[in-house]
């Protein structure tokens, strides 16, 4: 080209300039780096970003047969048989020539937009010049748990490799603390006050306090305060006056331990501990979403959990039963109920959904919640990509998901157990049958309207049957099920009644002997919510294959995977010789049992830590790890890591016994501390959040504890345990609001007929996903869509309205006052008794004076005013826009199935003196001392 430059000459000039740039020394973060660090911080991430998609992500489809996952493969090269790198000689290395595009036939990456920058090329050149080091583990199998290299921030097993399971992400060792082996730390001896060290828990905490500069502990809580604290923590109920008197009279050295063991033996212990567990597993009696049908026998799982805690079932056994009880012992009915755990999440499948999609949603849900509930490790992020912060590759996620590939839903016929409460079934069935009968009558009326129209049409044409008419004159209907003679309103109401009948017929199943459970085998039909899931006649078949889903999309399957566990943990997958606890079989059955044993193994670094942390949170309001469902990088770091590990090892060594763990915590000096510290200003400066527990952290009662305590002091609490859910009274505006059920409206909420049913403990109240109890909700009862690791504790104005103005609070105050008024004595005697029942202590002189003055004022008011009697609604007007016509349709729903309804005692039922005393009771129910544990 005369007077110009040829393209080839220009290209050579550019390459020469680039090579000159590449010869400069490499500096990272303004500091020279060694070759190994250069590889870890620059080369490995660069290969993952630019190269591994074609040369390592799919080992069965390597472009040019060139594998870039290890140094050995790099030196072996690809199809040409020539090593890709000549250590120390970048200019002679085909890899370097490829990334500098010296040969257009092998330019890499092949797309111009992906081409390496000059800086990146310089990194590669310098790395090769220094010998192309590739720090990685050997291929030997580890004989002991892997340790993490603190020097380089990359997880490295000192005697075994993770490179086949990990995909080049960097993890700082301090972020992987939960995956490190649990070791029993020595109990500290450098404490604040050795005389106040009741057990090793105190020693660990006092040592940390002393290091922080805290010089003294809070005083001990007085005996009434401690008894109230321990009784609520272990049973969720207040101590009775008799229990308080007995404890105050016991001056023995073992008085506190005697109380703890009494509370641990109480049947209410299991109810309180189950409340915490059901938060974690998302228990509800309905399925949720827009098809919030009842799960008729989910209550049997709830009662299984309560029984397990009361029996002090070893926690490792408790885990195995819930994950794989049916595989552990197929003939034990209790274990068929236990695996209802795997179905606790919300679930919806309708005629408008795709079975493959809803199936994948279930698999994603159960995989993630196995992680958060049992392992303290969220897994959902890894469904689309390797976890950004935690050591969970996408392959691990789908290998874990493959464990559940054979799992199918079933409502299995299972006779009620002798320990299950089946009393009162016939009485509970009556209102459901009454509502079905009412709907049957309405459906019959619509059918009759159509039949009458057909009869009139036949008479008009002078024939006896539709068959007697010529085809062109026959209406497209039959006598009973057709639409002839029906208008749009009739058709809409027919759909409403059909839906409501389906709903109520499913409610009848609540009292039939089925287990809400799973099986391992071929899939059964995904059907509408009306029928139950049935067991197939044959359980053999091919196990569905689980694939890695690119970007989490069902439409983009990649590699098939075999069942496995988390590879970051010792004993994971192929890192050790197969043993009974770390091998997941590939057959139809046994996968879940193997996984459950791996989770519940003492070798698992997560499981024991997670559960002891949950127990610690129950007693001190915040766990040693403040995020009990997240032990990863984005969760909280342990405030006392040595104490956490000491507790975990102690727990395993003592048979995974939760009752013994509770006793250990409650017999500590730390648990006996008062909730006020004498050096408040100093503590606020040294430990603002009280992480070091120099004083006991006061807490407000949880919503269920508050409701149950109000029923207990009013004398209305029914202690009956177990059985199908009961229906307390709700605010009627909420109870009667329409609930959407797939294009229609569910039947109205109706409370149970008798006070004895309505006043059961809150754990036995039927729990809807789409109709939360507003009173419980305002006091921070969580929803049941996701696992609740720790409840919020807010202080907001609606709580005042709920507690001071609600019908529920006023009803308890009236019932309590009525019970007190029936005893002999003066107003002063009754007020003193109310104080003891509500607060566990005697009233002081100033309080008594104020209460007597308020009583006299309220007595004068109530003598002047007679309260009206409350009446129940008899019917509710409904309306909805018909989805097929767009027209508004109205109808009336009869609530007569409530009858015969026995109301709670009403203000109109009692004297003015009782109503005045109820005003004092209402104030007590609203006092901070009643609402909190100190």
Secondary structure as UniProt FT lines:
FT   TURN            2..3
FT   HELIX           7..22
FT   STRAND          27..28
FT   TURN            29..30
FT   STRAND          31..32
FT   HELIX           35..38
FT   HELIX           39..43
FT   HELIX           44..50
FT   HELIX           52..55
FT   TURN            59..60
FT   HELIX           63..65
FT   HELIX           71..76
FT   TURN            79..80
FT   TURN            87..88
FT   HELIX           90..92
FT   HELIX           94..99
FT   TURN            100..101
FT   HELIX           104..106
FT   HELIX           112..114
FT   HELIX           118..129
FT   TURN            130..131
FT   TURN            150..152
FT   TURN            158..159
FT   TURN            163..165
FT   HELIX           173..179
FT   HELIX           194..196
FT   HELIX           200..212
FT   HELIX           223..235
FT   HELIX           241..249
FT   TURN            253..254
FT   HELIX           255..265
FT   HELIX           267..281
FT   TURN            289..290
FT   TURN            296..298
FT   HELIX           299..310
FT   TURN            311..312
FT   HELIX           315..328
FT   TURN            330..331
FT   HELIX           333..338
FT   HELIX           339..343
FT   TURN            351..352
FT   HELIX           355..370
FT   HELIX           371..375
FT   HELIX           380..383
FT   HELIX           394..402
FT   TURN            403..406
FT   STRAND          407..413
FT   TURN            418..419
FT   TURN            423..424
FT   HELIX           425..461
FT   HELIX           466..468
FT   HELIX           471..473
FT   TURN            479..481
FT   TURN            484..485
FT   HELIX           488..508
FT   HELIX           509..511
FT   STRAND          514..520
FT   STRAND          546..549
FT   HELIX           550..552
FT   TURN            554..555
FT   STRAND          557..561
FT   TURN            567..568
FT   TURN            570..571
FT   HELIX           573..575
FT   TURN            580..582
FT   HELIX           591..599
FT   TURN            602..603
FT   TURN            605..606
FT   HELIX           607..620
FT   TURN            628..629
FT   TURN            633..634
FT   HELIX           641..653
FT   TURN            654..656
FT   HELIX           658..666
FT   HELIX           670..672
FT   TURN            678..679
FT   HELIX           680..686
FT   TURN            688..689
FT   TURN            691..692
FT   STRAND          699..700
FT   HELIX           703..714
FT   HELIX           732..735
FT   STRAND          740..741
FT   HELIX           755..758
FT   HELIX           762..764
FT   HELIX           774..778
FT   TURN            779..780
FT   HELIX           797..805
FT   HELIX           807..821
FT   HELIX           827..839
FT   HELIX           845..864
FT   STRAND          875..881
FT   TURN            883..885
FT   STRAND          888..894
FT   HELIX           896..898
FT   HELIX           907..909
FT   HELIX           912..925
FT   HELIX           928..931
FT   STRAND          932..933
//
